[in-house]
Amino acid sequence: MSKSNKTKWLKVIEFTVVGVATWLNPQAGFLLFLLKLCFQILVALQKDEPSEIDKS
């Protein structure tokens, strides 16, 4: 799977998870912030990760 494809899927999953969490408990602002922060960290870690092609 290409790097841009992984990033797009991660964005879709982030949107879905944060959307459902907001729908379930809209008053949990700080927890929603932490959830979005975790997804941003995942995106940043994927950018730092060397690709599978570079390893061979």
Secondary structure, DSSP 8 states (H G I E B T S, - for coil): --HHHHHHHHHHHHHHHHHHHHHH-TT-HHHHHHHHHHHHHHHHHHHHS--HHHH-
